[in-house]
């Protein structure tokens, strides 16, 4: 065997560099194509939302009664005012933010950036709940019981938070979070066990488990967990200071450590799904159960594991709300986080990074909706319509491709993953 000449070695090196550059370029293009559809879905949702705002505004009809030009001006005014108020409520007033930074006053800076920080606060339970549904989707499971798992996680975290006394914060707070994860995880494990052992569909079982969780927490809050001085109101005792997730600034700014804990769990879910054997097994079972069974993987064990982990993430969403925001549990704990999480998983393509961005989007929309309603008298339900429109376009990418004349991704392109069914499969 002859040794390679210097020229051949150089040629191979150049070829390797070229192939690596081509691979990186293809990855960037695939990422761009993957992000293009949800970005255009958001844009299309905002456009249709503007049309709905125009058609439901009395000012616009009054303007058209005067003249066509006055009607157009009124339409532009009401849309620009509404979306401007939505932006200021969700992100902040840029002029005020710049003025606060120029002044160097720490209090003014915190106030100026509080709308953005509040959006992150609202986004935090969304991240946990979205990750719960996304992990289930990746394992081929439809966890529709996140709302109930959230309640059970909140109840467990609340009990540990107020009943255990004398612990230091660095032990008590993680212990309460762990209790929330276990509470939600066990509530998710039950339908997972039923599916693995009896074949019972997890959609039906998780929906039923939601109602059991609602009624069970009501009984707890009106019985064993009732606050002694509440006058028989359904509210729990206040948790100990040592169990609280710390907030970074004085009231009324509520930004807290839980947001970074949520980001940490998003990375942990990514590592589990894409860097471990367990994650590979979960994704394989979700993508092709028959092939996974033929390869020797246990469908039942992976189903129960996935539902437990999904429920644990949902339980952390409830625990976060108790330990960081509410400090006690009442019946009206969640405003639909568990149900919105299905949309977040779809919008984020069942990928942890996508779920984080989708959660921040929904959090900013929800936070800015109140400001928009106060400034323009437009119902806050418009935001729910916007979210529904965005989800509709994401779930039906063919509509976006037809509107914006985007070529359908070829077989094998990563961009095609987004146009799949539940969970991107």
N, C-alpha and C positions, 0 to 999 in steps of 0.2 A: 504494500500500500504506500503510495507516494504522499509526501506531506503537501499541504496546501500552500500555494504560492502566496506571496504578500498581496498580489493583485486580487486573488480570489478572496482572501480574508477581508480586504477593504471593500470588495464588492458586496460580500455578505453583510458587513457592518452597515453599509449604506442602505441595503435592502431592508434590514431590520429596523433601522431608524425611520425609513419611509413607511414601512408597514405600521409602526407604532404611531406615527403622525397621522396616517390614514384612519387608524382605529380611533384615535382621540377625536378626530374631526367627525367621524360617523357618530360617536357617542354624543358629541355636542349637538349635532343635527337631530339625533333621535330625542335628546332631552328637550330641545326647542320645539319639536313637533308634539311631544307629550304635553308640554306646558301651554301650547298654543290653543288647544281646544278649550280647556277651562278658563283661560284668559278671555277668549272671545265669548265664552258663555257668560262670564261676569259682565262684560261690556254689553252683550245683547240683553241681559236681564235689566241692566240700568236703563237702556234705551226704552224697552217695553214698560219699565216702571215709570219713566217720564211720561209716556203716552197715557198710562193709567192716571197719573197725577193730573194731567191736563184735562182728561175727559171727566174727572170727578171734581173739578174745581169750578165753583160758581163765578169766580172772577173772570175766568176764561170765557164762559158763556156771556157774561155781561159785556166783556170787551167785544165779542163778535156781534152783539146786538148794536153796538155803536158803529163799528166799521171792521173790515177785514184786517186792516193793519193794526188796529187797537187789540183785536183778538190775538193776533200773532205775538204782539208785544206782551200781552197779559200771560200768554202761554209760556213765553221765554222767562218772564219774571217769576212766575210761580215755580217753574222747574229749577231755575238757577237758585232761587231763595231756598227751596226745599233741600236740594243737594248740598248747597253751601252750609245750611244749618246741620245737615247730616254729617258733613265733613268736620265742622267745628266741634260738634258734640262728640265725635268719635276720635278725632286726632288733636284738635285744638285750634285756636285762632293764630295763624302764622304771625300776624302783626303783633299780637300780645306776646307770643313766644319770643319773638325777636327783641321786643322792648324789655321783657324780663331778663333775657340773657345780657342785654346791654347794661341794664341797671346793676347786675351782679348781686341782687338781693335774693338770697336763697329761698325765702318764703315765696316771693313772687314767681321765681322759676318753678317751684313745685306746683304752685297753682296754675301756671300757664301750661305745664305739661301734664296736669292731672287728667284731662280727658283721654289722652293717649294711654296713660297708666291705668285708668279705669277700664279701657277697652281690653287691656291685657288681663286685668282681674276677671272680667266677664269671659274671656277666652279660656281661662285656666281649666274650669270644669269641662268645657268643650273638648279640650285636648285629651283629657283622660277618657271621656266618654267616646270620642271618635276613635281613639286607639283601641278601645274595647270592641267596637263593632268591626274595625279594620282587621284585627287579629282573628276574629271569628270568620270573616270573609275569606281570609287567606287560608284558613283550614276548611273551607267549604261549608261553613255553618252560618246560619242567619240568626244572630243573637238579637232578637227584638225585645229582650227583657232588661235592657240596660237601665231603664227608669226604675224598675223594681230593685235591681241589684244596687243601684245608687242609694236608694232609700235604706236598704239593709246595711250597706257599708256605713252610711251616716249614723244609723242607730247604734251599730257596734262601736264606732269611734266616739260617739257621744257618751255611751255608758263608760267606756274606759277613761274618757276625758274627765268626767265628774266624779266617778266612784273611787278612783285610785288617788290617794293624796300623799304628799311628802316626797314624790320623786323629783329629781332634777329634770330640767327641760330637755336636755339632750337624750334622756331616756324616755320620758313620758310622751313627748310629741311623736317620736318614731313608733312607740308602742301603740299609740292611738291610731296612727296611720296604718300600722300592720293589722290592727283589729278591723279597721274599715275594709282593708283588702281581703282579709279572711271572710268577713261577713258577706261581702259581695261575691267573693269567689265560691263560697259554699252555695249561695243562691243560684249561681250559674252552673255549678257542678250538678245540681239535681236534674235539670233538663238534659244535660250532657250524659248523665248516667242512664236516664230513661231512654235516650236515643240509642246509646251503645248496647243496652241490655234488652230493650223491648222494641226498638225501631220507631218509637214515638217521635213525631216530627218536632224539632226544636222550636219552630215558629209558634205552633199552637201552645206548646208547653211554656215557653218563655212569656208569652202574652198572659197566660193564666197565672203564672208566677208573679207577674206585675201586680195583679189585683190582690193576690194573697199578701204581697209585701205591703201594699197600701193599707189594707185592713189591719194587718198585724202591727204596723207602726202606729196606726191610730189607737189600737188597744194599748200598746205600750205607753203612749203619750198621755192617755187618759187613765192609766193604771199604775203599773210598776215604775215607770219613768217620769211620772208627773212631778213638776216642781212644787214643793210643799206650799209656797206662798203665792201660787199662781191663781188662786180662786177657782180651782177645778178647770182651768183652761188647759187645752192639750199642748203643753210645752214642757220641755225637759229642764232639769237644773242646768245652770251655767257651768261650762267646763272649767277646770282649774287653769290658772295662768301658765303653769308648766306644760300644759298640753296644747297651748295655742301655737299655731304657725306664726312666726313673728312678721309684723308689718315693718316696712322700711322707714315710713314717715309718720308724723303725727296725724290724727284725724283732721279733716275728712278724707285724706288721701289713704286709700286702702290697698295700695300695691304691696304684695307680700312675697315671701319666699316660695310659696306654693307654685308660682309660675315657673320658677327655675327647677323645682322638683318635677313638674310636669314635663319640661323639656328633657330632664334626665331620664324619665321613664320612656319618653319617645325614642331616645337613643338606645335605651335598654331593649325596647321592643324590636327596633331595627337590628340590633346585635343578635337577639334571640332568633329572629326570623331568617336572617340572611348570613349569619356567621357561625351558627351552631348546628349540630346534628339534629337536635330536637326541632329547631326551626325548619330544617330541610324536610324532616318527616311530616311536620304539620302542613307545609306547603304542598308536599307531594300527595298527601291524603286529600287535601282540598282540591288539587288540580285533577287527579285521576285516582279515585279510591281503588279501582280494580288493579291498576298497575302497582299501586302501593301495597295492596294485599299480596299480589304475586311476588313482590320483592321481599316479603316477610315482615312488613310493617303491621302493627296492630291498629286496626281502624278504631276499635272501641277505646283503647287507652288514649290514643291521640285525640279522639273526640272529647273524652272527659277532661283531658289536660287543657285543650283549647278553650272549652267552656269555663273551666275554673279560672284560667288566666284572664279570659275576657271579663268574667264577672269581677275578678279582683281589681282590674283597671276601672271598671264602673264603680266599684265600692270606694276606690280612691277618689273618684270625682265627688261622691257624697261626703267622704271624710274631709276633703279639702274645704268644702263649703262650711262645714261645721267648725273646723279648727282654725280657719283663716278669716272667715267673714262673720258667720252667724253667732258663733260661740255657744249656741244651744240649738236644740232641734224642735221644730214645729211642723205642723202638718203640711203647710205650703212651702216645703223645702225647695223643690225643683220647679222651674218654669219651663219644663219640656226638654231639658238637656238630653235625656235618654232617647227621646224620639228624634230630635235634631241630629243626634250622633250618626244616624243612618245616612243622612244627607252628607255629613262631613266625611264619612268613610268613602262614599261614592265620589265626592268632589276631590278628595285627596288620593283617589285611585288605590285605596287600601294600602298606601305606603306611609310610614310614620312621618316622614318629612312633609308629604302632601297633606296629611291630616293636621299637622301643626299650622301650616299656612291657611288651610280651609277654616280651622278653628279661629284663628286671628281675624279672618275675613268676617265670619259670622259674629264674632264678639264685637268687632267695631261697628257692624251694621246694627246690632241690637243696642249697643251703648249710644250710638248716635241717633237712634230712632226717637228717643225721648226728647232730645233737643229739637229735632225736626218737628215733632208734634207741638211743642210749646211755641216755637217760632212761627209756624205756618198754619197751625190748627189742622194739619193733615193727620189722619188716624195712624197710630203706630202699626196697625195691621198692614199698611203698605210695605213695611219691611218684611213681613212674613210672605207677602206676595213676591217681593224681590227674591227672597231666598228660594221660593218655590220655582220661580222662573229660571233662576240660575241652575238649580238642580235638574229641571226638565231638560235644559240644553245640554248639561253634562251627561245625563242619562241617554240622550239621543243625539250623539255627535254627528250623525248623518245630516241633521237639520243645520248645524253650524257649517259643515262642509258645503252643503248646498247653497247656503246664504252667502258665504264668503268665498265660494269656488276654490276650496282646498282639496288637493288630490288625496284620495284615500291611501293610507299607508299600505305598502306591500307586505307580503308574507315575511315574517322574520324581523320586521322593523319594530323597535321598542314602542314607537308611537301607537302601534296597533293594540297594545295592551290596554290602553285607556278605553278603547271602544268595545271592550268585552262586556260580559254580563256582571253579576254581582261579584264584587271583589276583584275586578280586573281579570277574571279567568275566562 
